[in-house]
Amino acid sequence: MTNLRHLMKQAANMQQNMVRVQEQLAQQTVEFSSGGGMVTATASGDGSLRAIRIDPRVIDPAEKEMLEDMVLAAVDGALKKSRELMAREMAAVTGGLNLPGMLG
């Protein structure tokens, strides 16, 4: 019974650490640029898109599709980096265990 109690305490500590890490992730940001830096997307470590910056030189109605592609690439890249950051930080807490439902 002592082992079960110890295991439950470890699980509770892990959950508390995961909450702490999730709060920290929300404060961290990652960026990804496309079009040679013409479009930059910023996401937080919790996966929220925070900002999109577009260099005015690429705002040309005749090149609408190209701008859309650059925005999509920048956002996709920023969100991917955000998920990678979250996975790294959570792996540090869980010791690499994949615990469904514990990531928020």
Secondary structure, DSSP 8 states (H G I E B T S, - for coil): -HHHHHHHHHHHHHHHHHHHHHHHHHH-EEEEEETTTTEEEEEETTS-EEEEEE-GGG--GGGHHHHHHHHHHHHHHHHHHHHHHHHHHHHHHHTT---TT---
